[in-house]
Amino acid sequence: MSGSANRPVRRRTFVLGTAAAAGTAALSGTACAAAFGWSDDGSNYAVDTGAGLVFKVSKTNGDLTSLVYRGTEYQGYGGKNSHIESGLGTSTVSVRQSGSTILISVAYGTLRHYYAARSGENNIYLWTNKADDSVSATRYILRVKKGLFLNDEPDSYTYAPTTIEASDVFRKSDGQTRSKHYSRRRVMDYDYIGWTTGGVGLWIVRSNHEKASGGPFYRSLLRHQSADGGGLYEILYYGQNQTEAQRFGLQGPYVIALTDGGAPSSSLFPGTLTTSWADSLGISGYVGASGRGRVAGVGISGRNTAYPYTVGLANSAAQYWGSARSSDGWFSIGGVLPGTYTLTVFKGELAVYTGSVTVTAGGTTTLNTIAIPSSNDPGNATAIWRIGDWNGTPSGFKNADLMTYAHPSDVRAASWTGNVVIGNNETASFPCYLWKDVNSGILVYFRLTAAQAAAAHTLRIGVTTAYANGRPQVTVNDAWTSAIPSPPTQPNTRSLTNGSYRGNNHTFTYSVPASAWKTDTSQYNVLRIDVVSGSGTTDYLSAGTAIDAIDLLA
């Protein structure tokens, strides 16, 4: 199961027992049964929250080596611990207790990592401060023993008999595909991920991702299950289909939460979690609530109310986002580090407005109504015909939904080939992705009136990403062929095969002369769309692109 901020969750309290309060200035302690404190077993620091959770952290490298809840060990599969990336080398690990909080600090080169526990809570709070790229620390992975949770998300199951791409995409004997990349969800769509047996729930509640990259619509691996066990991820930075440079600094807290089977408390969710108790812990890069500001907008005009709108803030140091209210476009984004940000308004996932906003510590920057110019939304243009919607996604196109949790070769995918007739369910008939080696040369049939055929028209093709510089070249009625367009800037990794269409939205425009059209209005005009590129390999790793919308303007 996983959680979304957009739907209600069942709230549970985490305090399943009472804990004896520790001395406020204690620098050492022992972990007794049902008593809050910590101990040193020689190899690990062991922390007892006093409420049913006992965990251990290696004194050598900062790995989480044990996670015992109500007497059951949950940590570990394949002989591996839970840790940053694939594990750190020899580190300096220390522990400190201050009142009702225990903090374990891990120092490895320029990287700092922290585990915190609170008396009476079955939560582990984690922070990671990556200061530069000298350390590869792009994720925290919680490794869970096999057999403890059912595989309730079959599309994230990675174990299958046949590897079909790299070492991380698999095919089952029934033709369905699996990969840890196939999460279905954008960052903004979930607050937590994990599993439940009905009696025990194990979750990771994500951080606000202010030091991550890719924005609110980024998709990345969240979890997987295999023959050896399961993994839950908090992605600190991930390079696949990434549109932004890596940000550095403190990220967190993200939370490992154990429950009585229900969802984690919404009080732990990003934007809701209050950690004033951490203000004085000395966490490197930590900025408390008083050192942050807020941006609030009274409204957004010029919206198409059929679509959701999101407001994003981004600079080289941090990123934030919030949903605009459907009735008037009001928005509020809190917990923002001081600085000047690019403010972007997205219709769906398509940027339709950009501006600048400055945030100060302890203050609220209030913006007057943001007016989106009509010309900024390509959907406002009058079109003779249109395939899809200009919303920055392939939504509605053939196979679009499946591609967020399956490989294009999956048996569940409809045929990637087949021609399209305007006026005959054209969007659902048009494939969401086009590849040079799979379905290049797709044909679109349409009729024009005499007046329309007598004039030149602009053809537009919007894309959301591209692989290996794939871009469309068009031919009309075998009478006119466009030039090969220059490739726009796009991520340089896999995208269309690992569950993500999110890259840099780009619109290709083609000026089609009147001489290209058929003058007999009873005949169909034929548009051929080819994918061109000199790079890529074969099949679904040949040059390709994801479609946002296609239209012929009046």
PAKE-694542 format. One record per residue (C-alpha): residue number from 1; residue in three letters; z, x, y. Coordinates in steps of 0.05 Angstrom, whole numbers, always signed. Example, Ala and Ser with C-alpha at 12.3 -4.5 7.8 and 13.67 -1.06 7.14 Angstrom:
// residues 2
- 1,ALA,+156,+246,-90
- 2,SER,+143,+273,-21
// end
This chain:
// residues 554
- 1,MET,+0,+0,+0
- 2,SER,-8,+20,+71
- 3,GLY,+13,-11,+137
- 4,SER,-23,-34,+199
- 5,ALA,+4,-45,+269
- 6,ASN,-41,-106,+272
- 7,ARG,-6,-148,+220
- 8,PRO,+67,-165,+207
- 9,VAL,+107,-124,+157
- 10,ARG,+170,-141,+120
- 11,ARG,+227,-104,+153
- 12,ARG,+282,-71,+113
- 13,THR,+344,-33,+133
- 14,PHE,+350,+38,+108
- 15,VAL,+426,+42,+109
- 16,LEU,+442,+29,+36
- 17,GLY,+512,+57,+38
- 18,THR,+564,+88,+83
- 19,ALA,+571,+161,+101
- 20,ALA,+629,+203,+123
- 21,ALA,+616,+230,+192
- 22,ALA,+613,+306,+197
- 23,GLY,+646,+347,+251
- 24,THR,+605,+351,+315
- 25,ALA,+606,+426,+318
- 26,ALA,+601,+441,+243
- 27,LEU,+557,+499,+226
- 28,SER,+566,+494,+151
- 29,GLY,+580,+438,+102
- 30,THR,+579,+416,+31
- 31,ALA,+540,+358,+0
- 32,CYS,+588,+315,-39
- 33,ALA,+569,+251,-74
- 34,ALA,+555,+197,-23
- 35,ALA,+578,+243,+33
- 36,PHE,+534,+267,+89
- 37,GLY,+526,+342,+92
- 38,TRP,+489,+403,+66
- 39,SER,+500,+459,+16
- 40,ASP,+468,+524,-4
- 41,ASP,+450,+532,-78
- 42,GLY,+425,+603,-68
- 43,SER,+351,+585,-68
- 44,ASN,+351,+521,-26
- 45,TYR,+387,+484,+28
- 46,ALA,+407,+416,-2
- 47,VAL,+418,+357,+44
- 48,ASP,+454,+293,+24
- 49,THR,+442,+236,+74
- 50,GLY,+502,+199,+46
- 51,ALA,+459,+138,+32
- 52,GLY,+424,+153,-34
- 53,LEU,+376,+209,-14
- 54,VAL,+386,+282,-30
- 55,PHE,+331,+333,-14
- 56,LYS,+323,+408,-19
- 57,VAL,+284,+457,+24
- 58,SER,+267,+527,-1
- 59,LYS,+303,+583,+36
- 60,THR,+243,+627,+20
- 61,ASN,+183,+589,+48
- 62,GLY,+206,+521,+75
- 63,ASP,+176,+480,+18
- 64,LEU,+207,+413,+1
- 65,THR,+228,+429,-70
- 66,SER,+267,+366,-89
- 67,LEU,+268,+293,-67
- 68,VAL,+320,+253,-105
- 69,TYR,+331,+180,-88
- 70,ARG,+383,+140,-126
- 71,GLY,+385,+193,-179
- 72,THR,+309,+197,-191
- 73,GLU,+269,+259,-174
- 74,TYR,+204,+241,-138
- 75,GLN,+181,+309,-114
- 76,GLY,+127,+350,-147
- 77,TYR,+65,+348,-189
- 78,GLY,+24,+402,-222
- 79,GLY,+81,+451,-211
- 80,LYS,+72,+446,-136
- 81,ASN,+122,+432,-81
- 82,SER,+112,+390,-18
- 83,HIS,+94,+432,+42
- 84,ILE,+52,+449,+102
- 85,GLU,-22,+459,+83
- 86,SER,-21,+495,+15
- 87,GLY,+47,+525,+28
- 88,LEU,+72,+579,+75
- 89,GLY,+89,+650,+56
- 90,THR,+156,+683,+64
- 91,SER,+190,+649,+123
- 92,THR,+254,+650,+161
- 93,VAL,+292,+586,+143
- 94,SER,+357,+565,+174
- 95,VAL,+401,+503,+176
- 96,ARG,+446,+474,+229
- 97,GLN,+489,+412,+231
- 98,SER,+508,+377,+295
- 99,GLY,+548,+314,+287
- 100,SER,+508,+263,+249
- 101,THR,+444,+306,+247
- 102,ILE,+424,+363,+202
- 103,LEU,+364,+405,+222
- 104,ILE,+328,+455,+178
- 105,SER,+282,+502,+216
- 106,VAL,+225,+542,+186
- 107,ALA,+191,+600,+222
- 108,TYR,+127,+630,+195
- 109,GLY,+90,+674,+244
- 110,THR,+76,+632,+305
- 111,LEU,+86,+567,+266
- 112,ARG,+150,+527,+270
- 113,HIS,+167,+470,+222
- 114,TYR,+228,+425,+220
- 115,TYR,+263,+377,+174
- 116,ALA,+318,+332,+202
- 117,ALA,+366,+283,+168
- 118,ARG,+411,+231,+199
- 119,SER,+476,+207,+168
- 120,GLY,+467,+142,+131
- 121,GLU,+391,+142,+134
- 122,ASN,+343,+152,+76
- 123,ASN,+292,+185,+121
- 124,ILE,+269,+256,+131
- 125,TYR,+242,+269,+201
- 126,LEU,+190,+325,+205
- 127,TRP,+159,+363,+263
- 128,THR,+106,+417,+261
- 129,ASN,+90,+463,+319
- 130,LYS,+25,+501,+309
- 131,ALA,+18,+547,+369
- 132,ASP,-51,+577,+352
- 133,ASP,-102,+584,+297
- 134,SER,-68,+644,+265
- 135,VAL,-38,+598,+213
- 136,SER,-77,+546,+174
- 137,ALA,-33,+486,+181
- 138,THR,-74,+423,+183
- 139,ARG,-31,+376,+141
- 140,TYR,+35,+362,+109
- 141,ILE,+28,+338,+37
- 142,LEU,+83,+302,+0
- 143,ARG,+71,+313,-74
- 144,VAL,+99,+258,-119
- 145,LYS,+111,+261,-194
- 146,LYS,+63,+223,-238
- 147,GLY,+83,+157,-269
- 148,LEU,+131,+134,-216
- 149,PHE,+84,+88,-178
- 150,LEU,+26,+46,-201
- 151,ASN,-43,+62,-174
- 152,ASP,-46,+2,-127
- 153,GLU,-103,+32,-86
- 154,PRO,-157,+47,-137
- 155,ASP,-207,+71,-85
- 156,SER,-162,+129,-67
- 157,TYR,-155,+151,-140
- 158,THR,-187,+219,-147
- 159,TYR,-185,+232,-221
- 160,ALA,-250,+215,-256
- 161,PRO,-290,+250,-310
- 162,THR,-350,+272,-268
- 163,THR,-352,+312,-204
- 164,ILE,-412,+292,-162
- 165,GLU,-401,+328,-96
- 166,ALA,-363,+392,-78
- 167,SER,-298,+390,-116
- 168,ASP,-270,+326,-85
- 169,VAL,-316,+268,-100
- 170,PHE,-317,+239,-170
- 171,ARG,-352,+186,-211
- 172,LYS,-320,+143,-264
- 173,SER,-356,+122,-327
- 174,ASP,-369,+53,-297
- 175,GLY,-407,+84,-239
- 176,GLN,-353,+74,-186
- 177,THR,-335,+134,-143
- 178,ARG,-268,+161,-121
- 179,SER,-244,+213,-71
- 180,LYS,-181,+228,-32
- 181,HIS,-226,+222,+30
- 182,TYR,-239,+148,+19
- 183,SER,-182,+118,+60
- 184,ARG,-217,+57,+91
- 185,ARG,-173,+64,+152
- 186,ARG,-179,+94,+221
- 187,VAL,-117,+127,+251
- 188,MET,-104,+67,+296
- 189,ASP,-105,+20,+236
- 190,TYR,-43,+44,+201
- 191,ASP,+28,+63,+217
- 192,TYR,+49,+86,+147
- 193,ILE,+21,+100,+78
- 194,GLY,+55,+103,+11
- 195,TRP,+74,+65,-52
- 196,THR,+125,+15,-77
- 197,THR,+149,-7,-145
- 198,GLY,+181,-69,-115
- 199,GLY,+249,-36,-122
- 200,VAL,+235,+31,-89
- 201,GLY,+186,+48,-34
- 202,LEU,+164,+118,-16
- 203,TRP,+126,+124,+50
- 204,ILE,+102,+172,+103
- 205,VAL,+104,+142,+172
- 206,ARG,+54,+178,+215
- 207,SER,+67,+211,+282
- 208,ASN,+33,+189,+346
- 209,HIS,-20,+243,+333
- 210,GLU,-17,+267,+404
- 211,LYS,-33,+338,+382
- 212,ALA,-84,+317,+329
- 213,SER,-158,+309,+345
- 214,GLY,-213,+258,+336
- 215,GLY,-184,+199,+375
- 216,PRO,-163,+130,+352
- 217,PHE,-223,+118,+306
- 218,TYR,-218,+182,+266
- 219,ARG,-216,+175,+190
- 220,SER,-185,+226,+144
- 221,LEU,-153,+232,+76
- 222,LEU,-87,+194,+71
- 223,ARG,-66,+197,-1
- 224,HIS,-90,+205,-72
- 225,GLN,-68,+195,-143
- 226,SER,-91,+234,-203
- 227,ALA,-71,+249,-274
- 228,ASP,-19,+298,-248
- 229,GLY,+13,+254,-195
- 230,GLY,+2,+232,-124
- 231,GLY,-2,+259,-54
- 232,LEU,+14,+229,+14
- 233,TYR,-13,+264,+75
- 234,GLU,+3,+271,+148
- 235,ILE,-59,+302,+178
- 236,LEU,-42,+349,+235
- 237,TYR,-115,+371,+245
- 238,TYR,-175,+361,+200
- 239,GLY,-243,+392,+209
- 240,GLN,-287,+344,+169
- 241,ASN,-332,+303,+215
- 242,GLN,-288,+324,+273
- 243,THR,-312,+311,+344
- 244,GLU,-260,+351,+382
- 245,ALA,-231,+420,+385
- 246,GLN,-164,+432,+353
- 247,ARG,-103,+418,+396
- 248,PHE,-41,+460,+390
- 249,GLY,+33,+446,+401
- 250,LEU,+88,+404,+370
- 251,GLN,+68,+344,+329
- 252,GLY,+119,+294,+305
- 253,PRO,+163,+266,+285
- 254,TYR,+130,+239,+223
- 255,VAL,+177,+210,+173
- 256,ILE,+186,+210,+97
- 257,ALA,+221,+144,+86
- 258,LEU,+253,+116,+23
- 259,THR,+267,+42,+20
- 260,ASP,+291,-12,-28
- 261,GLY,+218,-29,-42
- 262,GLY,+199,-59,+25
- 263,ALA,+157,-29,+80
- 264,PRO,+189,+23,+125
- 265,SER,+225,-3,+185
- 266,SER,+180,-16,+245
- 267,SER,+231,+22,+286
- 268,LEU,+201,+85,+256
- 269,PHE,+130,+68,+277
- 270,PRO,+92,+110,+329
- 271,GLY,+107,+85,+398
- 272,THR,+170,+51,+374
- 273,LEU,+211,+108,+345
- 274,THR,+268,+131,+390
- 275,THR,+292,+202,+377
- 276,SER,+339,+216,+435
- 277,TRP,+385,+245,+383
- 278,ALA,+334,+302,+376
- 279,ASP,+334,+320,+450
- 280,SER,+386,+374,+443
- 281,LEU,+366,+403,+376
- 282,GLY,+324,+460,+405
- 283,ILE,+259,+441,+370
- 284,SER,+203,+486,+396
- 285,GLY,+156,+447,+442
- 286,TYR,+198,+384,+441
- 287,VAL,+191,+338,+501
- 288,GLY,+238,+279,+505
- 289,ALA,+225,+211,+535
- 290,SER,+248,+232,+604
- 291,GLY,+193,+285,+606
- 292,ARG,+138,+235,+592
- 293,GLY,+102,+182,+631
- 294,ARG,+62,+118,+623
- 295,VAL,-6,+90,+642
- 296,ALA,-13,+16,+654
- 297,GLY,-75,-23,+672
- 298,VAL,-73,-94,+701
- 299,GLY,-138,-112,+668
- 300,ILE,-210,-96,+649
- 301,SER,-268,-137,+676
- 302,GLY,-339,-137,+650
- 303,ARG,-316,-142,+577
- 304,ASN,-352,-178,+522
- 305,THR,-294,-219,+494
- 306,ALA,-325,-222,+425
- 307,TYR,-303,-150,+415
- 308,PRO,-236,-113,+415
- 309,TYR,-227,-61,+470
- 310,THR,-187,+3,+464
- 311,VAL,-166,+50,+520
- 312,GLY,-161,+124,+504
- 313,LEU,-131,+182,+541
- 314,ALA,-151,+253,+524
- 315,ASN,-150,+324,+550
- 316,SER,-149,+391,+515
- 317,ALA,-74,+386,+503
- 318,ALA,-62,+315,+479
- 319,GLN,-91,+247,+461
- 320,TYR,-65,+176,+465
- 321,TRP,-92,+105,+459
- 322,GLY,-74,+32,+465
- 323,SER,-106,-36,+454
- 324,ALA,-129,-78,+513
- 325,ARG,-103,-149,+513
- 326,SER,-158,-197,+492
- 327,SER,-145,-247,+547
- 328,ASP,-151,-202,+607
- 329,GLY,-156,-129,+585
- 330,TRP,-84,-110,+605
- 331,PHE,-60,-46,+571
- 332,SER,+0,+0,+571
- 333,ILE,+4,+69,+540
- 334,GLY,+72,+103,+539
- 335,GLY,+102,+169,+517
- 336,VAL,+47,+209,+551
- 337,LEU,+57,+283,+567
- 338,PRO,+46,+299,+640
- 339,GLY,-25,+319,+659
- 340,THR,-93,+295,+680
- 341,TYR,-132,+257,+626
- 342,THR,-201,+228,+616
- 343,LEU,-191,+153,+609
- 344,THR,-243,+120,+564
- 345,VAL,-253,+46,+551
- 346,PHE,-284,+30,+484
- 347,LYS,-319,-34,+465
- 348,GLY,-306,-32,+391
- 349,GLU,-317,+43,+383
- 350,LEU,-370,+51,+437
- 351,ALA,-350,+83,+502
- 352,VAL,-369,+38,+560
- 353,TYR,-327,+67,+616
- 354,THR,-296,+134,+634
- 355,GLY,-250,+154,+690
- 356,SER,-193,+201,+705
- 357,VAL,-118,+188,+708
- 358,THR,-58,+233,+723
- 359,VAL,+9,+223,+689
- 360,THR,+75,+248,+715
- 361,ALA,+141,+256,+679
- 362,GLY,+185,+195,+684
- 363,GLY,+133,+156,+722
- 364,THR,+84,+99,+710
- 365,THR,+12,+106,+735
- 366,THR,-11,+35,+749
- 367,LEU,-86,+23,+752
- 368,ASN,-121,-34,+786
- 369,THR,-171,-75,+746
- 370,ILE,-223,-30,+714
- 371,ALA,-293,-58,+723
- 372,ILE,-343,-40,+669
- 373,PRO,-413,-36,+700
- 374,SER,-461,-81,+663
- 375,SER,-509,-24,+652
- 376,ASN,-456,+15,+614
- 377,ASP,-458,-34,+556
- 378,PRO,-526,-29,+521
- 379,GLY,-513,-97,+490
- 380,ASN,-523,-129,+559
- 381,ALA,-596,-110,+561
- 382,THR,-646,-165,+546
- 383,ALA,-681,-151,+481
- 384,ILE,-741,-181,+445
- 385,TRP,-703,-168,+381
- 386,ARG,-640,-131,+360
- 387,ILE,-613,-106,+294
- 388,GLY,-538,-99,+293
- 389,ASP,-489,-99,+352
- 390,TRP,-477,-45,+403
- 391,ASN,-405,-32,+385
- 392,GLY,-406,+41,+363
- 393,THR,-402,+26,+289
- 394,PRO,-450,+7,+232
- 395,SER,-411,-57,+221
- 396,GLY,-454,-113,+193
- 397,PHE,-507,-66,+164
- 398,LYS,-520,-62,+90
- 399,ASN,-465,-23,+53
- 400,ALA,-427,-9,+117
- 401,ASP,-359,-32,+93
- 402,LEU,-365,+1,+25
- 403,MET,-381,+68,+56
- 404,THR,-310,+76,+83
- 405,TYR,-283,+80,+12
- 406,ALA,-341,+100,-34
- 407,HIS,-397,+150,-42
- 408,PRO,-467,+126,-25
- 409,SER,-486,+134,-99
- 410,ASP,-432,+85,-120
- 411,VAL,-455,+30,-168
- 412,ARG,-428,-22,-120
- 413,ALA,-477,-2,-65
- 414,ALA,-537,-46,-53
- 415,SER,-604,-10,-55
- 416,TRP,-613,+38,+3
- 417,THR,-687,+23,+6
- 418,GLY,-724,-41,+23
- 419,ASN,-761,-65,+85
- 420,VAL,-734,-110,+140
- 421,VAL,-764,-172,+173
- 422,ILE,-738,-192,+241
- 423,GLY,-712,-263,+237
- 424,ASN,-694,-257,+163
- 425,ASN,-622,-232,+161
- 426,GLU,-646,-166,+189
- 427,THR,-578,-133,+202
- 428,ALA,-550,-145,+132
- 429,SER,-617,-121,+104
- 430,PHE,-619,-56,+143
- 431,PRO,-581,+2,+111
- 432,CYS,-523,+30,+150
- 433,TYR,-545,+101,+135
- 434,LEU,-613,+134,+133
- 435,TRP,-628,+200,+97
- 436,LYS,-689,+243,+96
- 437,ASP,-688,+247,+20
- 438,VAL,-665,+177,+3
- 439,ASN,-694,+122,+48
- 440,SER,-732,+154,+104
- 441,GLY,-793,+113,+124
- 442,ILE,-759,+45,+125
- 443,LEU,-805,-9,+154
- 444,VAL,-786,-63,+204
- 445,TYR,-834,-122,+212
- 446,PHE,-836,-164,+275
- 447,ARG,-882,-208,+316
- 448,LEU,-896,-206,+391
- 449,THR,-922,-258,+438
- 450,ALA,-987,-244,+475
- 451,ALA,-949,-227,+538
- 452,GLN,-901,-181,+501
- 453,ALA,-959,-145,+466
- 454,ALA,-993,-133,+533
- 455,ALA,-937,-90,+559
- 456,ALA,-902,-25,+543
- 457,HIS,-831,-30,+516
- 458,THR,-771,+14,+505
- 459,LEU,-745,+20,+434
- 460,ARG,-673,+42,+426
- 461,ILE,-638,+68,+364
- 462,GLY,-563,+79,+370
- 463,VAL,-528,+125,+320
- 464,THR,-454,+139,+308
- 465,THR,-460,+207,+274
- 466,ALA,-510,+251,+239
- 467,TYR,-509,+301,+182
- 468,ALA,-550,+365,+184
- 469,ASN,-583,+344,+250
- 470,GLY,-615,+282,+221
- 471,ARG,-649,+240,+275
- 472,PRO,-701,+185,+277
- 473,GLN,-774,+193,+292
- 474,VAL,-813,+128,+298
- 475,THR,-884,+105,+285
- 476,VAL,-913,+38,+308
- 477,ASN,-970,+6,+269
- 478,ASP,-993,+75,+247
- 479,ALA,-1023,+78,+317
- 480,TRP,-970,+114,+356
- 481,THR,-917,+164,+335
- 482,SER,-860,+188,+378
- 483,ALA,-843,+260,+391
- 484,ILE,-787,+289,+348
- 485,PRO,-724,+280,+391
- 486,SER,-675,+336,+402
- 487,PRO,-612,+330,+360
- 488,PRO,-550,+308,+397
- 489,THR,-484,+345,+388
- 490,GLN,-451,+321,+324
- 491,PRO,-399,+348,+275
- 492,ASN,-426,+402,+229
- 493,THR,-391,+381,+165
- 494,ARG,-400,+326,+114
- 495,SER,-393,+256,+141
- 496,LEU,-435,+202,+109
- 497,THR,-410,+220,+39
- 498,ASN,-336,+227,+53
- 499,GLY,-320,+159,+81
- 500,SER,-333,+168,+155
- 501,TYR,-388,+146,+202
- 502,ARG,-349,+168,+263
- 503,GLY,-382,+223,+303
- 504,ASN,-411,+223,+373
- 505,ASN,-447,+159,+391
- 506,HIS,-516,+173,+417
- 507,THR,-576,+130,+437
- 508,PHE,-647,+152,+424
- 509,THR,-699,+119,+469
- 510,TYR,-774,+114,+457
- 511,SER,-825,+91,+507
- 512,VAL,-877,+54,+465
- 513,PRO,-943,+43,+502
- 514,ALA,-977,-25,+502
- 515,SER,-1035,+5,+463
- 516,ALA,-990,+11,+402
- 517,TRP,-980,-64,+393
- 518,LYS,-1023,-112,+353
- 519,THR,-1057,-162,+398
- 520,ASP,-1063,-215,+344
- 521,THR,-998,-253,+351
- 522,SER,-1002,-280,+281
- 523,GLN,-997,-210,+252
- 524,TYR,-934,-169,+242
- 525,ASN,-923,-106,+280
- 526,VAL,-894,-51,+236
- 527,LEU,-842,-1,+258
- 528,ARG,-830,+58,+212
- 529,ILE,-767,+99,+221
- 530,ASP,-766,+168,+190
- 531,VAL,-709,+217,+188
- 532,VAL,-729,+287,+210
- 533,SER,-693,+353,+205
- 534,GLY,-704,+422,+178
- 535,SER,-634,+427,+149
- 536,GLY,-594,+392,+96
- 537,THR,-605,+396,+21
- 538,THR,-624,+339,-24
- 539,ASP,-607,+266,-38
- 540,TYR,-545,+243,+0
- 541,LEU,-534,+313,+28
- 542,SER,-603,+314,+59
- 543,ALA,-606,+304,+134
- 544,GLY,-581,+235,+152
- 545,THR,-553,+190,+206
- 546,ALA,-510,+127,+214
- 547,ILE,-538,+68,+253
- 548,ASP,-502,+30,+308
- 549,ALA,-558,-15,+333
- 550,ILE,-634,-18,+340
- 551,ASP,-670,-60,+392
- 552,LEU,-736,-70,+428
- 553,LEU,-724,-85,+501
- 554,ALA,-762,-140,+537
// end
